[in-house]
């Protein structure tokens, strides 16, 4: 009886603590979706970085000159971008952190 009572108490405590955390869904930002769309095209050409200049996308490779991608254009601002697990200037902050990997301050923390 004592074993059963301690088991029920343990299950009750586990269920109370496990259900207290609220789940949230964070919707992707439009700029992030645009970056993912471009990264699919750039990584198909065996590169993980690109440059945007006047709406044209230039994949950057170390093997010589680069030409803009003809089939797509973008509304991203002119700059250099990376595809992959890099933290970009305008990316969201990691959960629970106040600074990004490049040591810049976050606008907000989750």
Rosetta blueprint (number, residue, H / E / L):
1 X L
2 X H
3 X H
4 X H
5 X H
6 X H
7 X H
8 X H
9 X H
10 X H
11 X H
12 X H
13 X H
14 X H
15 X H
16 X H
17 X H
18 X H
19 X L
20 X L
21 X L
22 X L
23 X L
24 X L
25 X L
26 X L
27 X L
28 X L
29 X L
30 X H
31 X H
32 X H
33 X H
34 X H
35 X H
36 X H
37 X H
38 X H
39 X H
40 X H
41 X H
42 X H
43 X H
44 X H
45 X L
46 X L
47 X L
48 X L
49 X E
50 X E
51 X E
52 X E
53 X E
54 X L
55 X L
56 X E
57 X E
58 X E
59 X E
60 X L
61 X L
62 X L
63 X L
64 X L
65 X L
66 X L
67 X L
68 X E
69 X L
70 X L
71 X L
72 X L
73 X L
74 X L
75 X L
76 X L
77 X L
78 X L
79 X E
80 X E
81 X E
82 X E
83 X L
84 X L
85 X L
86 X L
87 X L
88 X L
89 X L
90 X L
91 X L
92 X L
93 X L
94 X L
95 X L
96 X L
97 X L
98 X L
99 X E
100 X L
101 X L
102 X L
103 X L
104 X L
105 X E
106 X L
107 X L
108 X L
109 X L
110 X L
